[in-house]
Amino acid sequence: MFILFADSASVVRVVKSSNTVIERDTFSLTCEVSGEPMPNVTWITVSDDEHSYGNMLNFTNITRGDSGDYTCDTKNKCGKESRNESINVLM
């Protein structure tokens, strides 16, 4: 007898590599998720609907043009959830 366990996708938290984002620095956002089966994770840049697949969004040489809103979108066959995060790049 097998018992199949399934749990809806959820965003546990979004972790920033730093609280202060300075232009030309390296910066990342990590979307920590849970669910069974393990959810797929996509980062969406809200301003231009650009998609990056995976739980980590990396910026090398970040610029003020990267400031804005980003959405961590996670889903599996049992459900989906999204969480927004804002980045403000300082000079």
Rosetta blueprint (number, residue, H / E / L):
1 M L
2 F L
3 I L
4 L L
5 F L
6 A L
7 D E
8 S E
9 A E
10 S E
11 V E
12 V E
13 R E
14 V E
15 V E
16 K E
17 S L
18 S L
19 N L
20 T L
21 V E
22 I E
23 E L
24 R L
25 D L
26 T L
27 F E
28 S E
29 L E
30 T E
31 C E
32 E E
33 V E
34 S E
35 G E
36 E E
37 P L
38 M L
39 P L
40 N E
41 V E
42 T E
43 W E
44 I E
45 T E
46 V L
47 S L
48 D L
49 D L
50 E E
51 H E
52 S E
53 Y E
54 G L
55 N L
56 M E
57 L E
58 N E
59 F E
60 T L
61 N L
62 I L
63 T L
64 R H
65 G H
66 D H
67 S L
68 G E
69 D E
70 Y E
71 T E
72 C E
73 D E
74 T E
75 K E
76 N E
77 K L
78 C L
79 G E
80 K E
81 E E
82 S E
83 R E
84 N E
85 E E
86 S E
87 I E
88 N L
89 V E
90 L E
91 M L
